[in-house]
């Protein structure tokens, strides 16, 4: 099994007539080689397309018509491993990051052969990458080569993985600025030359390689590309995507390598017994095992997915990519920190700061700048927090000249606090934290003005620096208040790296929210109304988030939220009840399903919005009586999605039972979300099944239907796991 792939040592092309081009950039100035500046992980070499999707498609059509595409015959020299043996921790060095596989959301043409669900998904998402770059000695022709790529789960829904050696580069170590790429998922070609593209052909938007073309080892032979959407459809929605795992520490029992070799022009898989290679850090090498069809994974298969074979049947999880061979054994690059850095940077590429831009600010620890608890008061804290999709994690940039921006809270802006009342990100220099503060003067004071400095070697990442003292915005490892402190070096610390993800600002139709004051219980009705007014925006914002999280569009709920203060509601005879959702419309409640609030609790606990979110979740569930499972799901959203600071620890649920609802059931659902292949998506499946079964749905029957196990079995397994792994489960949470 010998690798036939491209060697790119071409000088930079200068064909002015060539339409599809890429704009290359790297860590060092253009006068030197494009070698990355390492942080904790190598930022790689990147480029982005300057030609549009339509221009790229026109290029391929024109060149095919003219017959100016010539097959490239170059070949990489065989990789020679070093003699050094890997250290004990080398195979799994670095963080572990995972995502599940996804099925296609759109039905299209299919040429899938019978097989497991995972194999069929892999066959659909794997495709041929066609690469073209100009022949510098003959400007009228273009070299063309092919590799294999695979769609992987990503925020952009546009990302494919392949091999670094498939990407053409110039003699300065930069991605060839004239290269262009075309991806055809599900590609095959018949013996008579008929080509099949069941899911269309996709042009590229950007490309990033791990390491560089000069010094990087073959063990990191990985590249990622992002693709243009087709008529608003992302490739991941069209064909599905493999899950991923960066930072593999333990070898699976078997691996599956897939590719489309040029020898057969058909999708092939090879099952191999994996072992660590001799380099440091090592590749995965694979021996033995069958290959489908009559072809091994030779030329054209480079870059194909390396998949965990133990879990393939339920859904492919890619752990690396096919690179070539060592002797007679297949060799594959394993995805580690450097690969994750490049993958992550591509998701934020092209999202530089701009005037009047609404964006999220995501730290390198994957936490977002978050206006704590939707507070509107000047002096409210700003936290690093997991992604909830709320407006309190969106920021409006206003260019104030000289490279400095005001960073305004989008949430408070939408609540009417604008102009001189605007709430902006502010450096609280008295204690070195960031908070949301009323803007000072017309344009903001120095501690409210920020500039975004590109981080060399990490495309799409910035340090965010205060005009006062050139201090850097940072985030803690966990979830807590953002800091503003010394940048810790020219390019800032890892905890001070941020990326911007532009937010589409077309507002969704506002959900109507009404208030009824039935019985204030002796408390000030005006104070209760003021509390409601402050909470209205939270309800409107979270309604859509809860609806998407819990239902996924499986059913519709009548829009509209009716909030009632009624001290006389029968449920409040119990002193521990703060709020309740009444699914039965009543005349005294405008004949609407209503969230009933206890006036004395709201008055004494004005900052507790969790109870409100719990009851709002019940409204979205729209199940008249789901019992303990419904209560557990509502608490799961409240404590594991909306505000993880409320999530219960082990001691809080020890001695309870799975069917107690609230904390206990939410804790169990969190465990199931960790263990089930569907991940956190299992919560949605459970919710939809509760509603399908209707009034009085049995929780154990629902769990058995959806997960294959009843509540008692899951509960027993969970406590056995906690006993075996006490550290892992001391403070469990899907978002930890």
C-alpha angles and dihedrals in degrees: 000000000000124000117242107189142135126285109202114197096139125143116244109283120233105193105146091190093059107107107193107067138158127221105228125207136167143168099280130055119279091255092070137048117291097252118152125242105232123228115170086318133020112268094211129209120296141188135178133209120254093187119083125239090259093049092050092049090050090051094055092045093049096046093047090050092049093044092230097135112103124189112247113233099191121126134202116242113250113271113243115207122226119246094235114110120226119262118245095262099035099096092062102026113147137025124326114231123177141181129177128243118263131214120228114270094206127061113230140157113309134202094173119148120219113280144116119313090253094050092049091049090050092048090052097047098042117086149154121278113208113201125195131184131163124269101238091204094051111033092190094066138058129213113231129192136166138224136164126260136180132208112241129193110271142156090246092049086217105089130119129178127219140145126297092227088063091066115088116230139182129241091270093062095256126130106264103266092215097051121116132188136209125191124202112186115207091017121174137154128211124226090258091058097258109148123211125208102171093174101034133249122290129206124215133254103183142352134205131184128203113244115343139291096253112046107009115114124241087247088077096044094145137126135175130207131193118213135213117253120247113231089333094312119122119219091238091057090048101048106009125240140251118246118241142218123197117191102033109194103173126044116238118232090253139006131208121215118196131190148141106242117202089230092071106011088218134113111264135180130198123198112213140179103236129222133167116265124232098255125094113267090019136226120229111255122196130208135187124354132111130285122212118241125006099297136078119217099278130143114349094029093083111122094027118144124278103209133191100252094199092068101030096108093063096040135323117263113192116216099172142330139268112264107169134275144302108209106316095334127094115248125208135182114240118221112243137157095301091053091048091051092054093043092051095045091055090058090062099037118132091021100116120153117277138172114274092010120147111209146152120242112222121189124216087255087063094250122130129224101257132189097230115249093341091284118174100188117112107256096035115152124253114215140192102244140164117268112278097161091235127145089242086073094054124092131195115218120214117188110228097178135260090061095298127126138195108227107210126192107250091205096056089043090056089049090061100263101130140128110024089356094054118131113225137178105273134189106231095206092183091075106008098250136120122242141165110260138171110267115262115230123328100313106020131262124272091266088057097050120087137183128204114226118195113240110228113239093015108083113204093021128109144179110233108219130194117229086226105081096338089264121168128239110235141177132217122246091254129024118306147100118330115244133217112206146131111317092236094226140351095297100032132244123292089255088058097056118110137179129199124226112191115231122217103237101200100125121232115234107281114253108234112243121191133187130212123189101203100153122357091189093229094307125123108278091202091056090050091049090050090053090050092050090054091049098045094087091048091054093048093047096045096043092073093041093052091045092054094043097047103034109020086208094300091132139003127245121203105258117238135082121221113196118193132189105207119156089183098061109129092234090065092066082089108074093215096062114097100170141357138195114227109203093186114083112232131191093238089055097052089266088282134126100257146196106228116204129199107233097209092051093050091048093051096039107035093157095056106102093153094086089053091051091048092056093042087056089055089054090054091045087059092192114139094214122000092152122200094352092056091050091049093051092050090050090046091058091043097048107025100036112019101036116001090184085079096054113124123245125224094266092056093061100031110117094020127098137245094249097053091097124216114050096003097051092039089054090051092047089052089054092049089050089055095048106035118086089233090062115196089347087078089077090064092048091051092048093051091049092051089054092045092054089051132197114020094008110187111238096209092049090050093050092047092049094050104031104021092241134082125233095262093054092048091047093052092047090049095054091045088053092048091052091049095043107027096160094054092051101040090103106006124190136150089230097049 
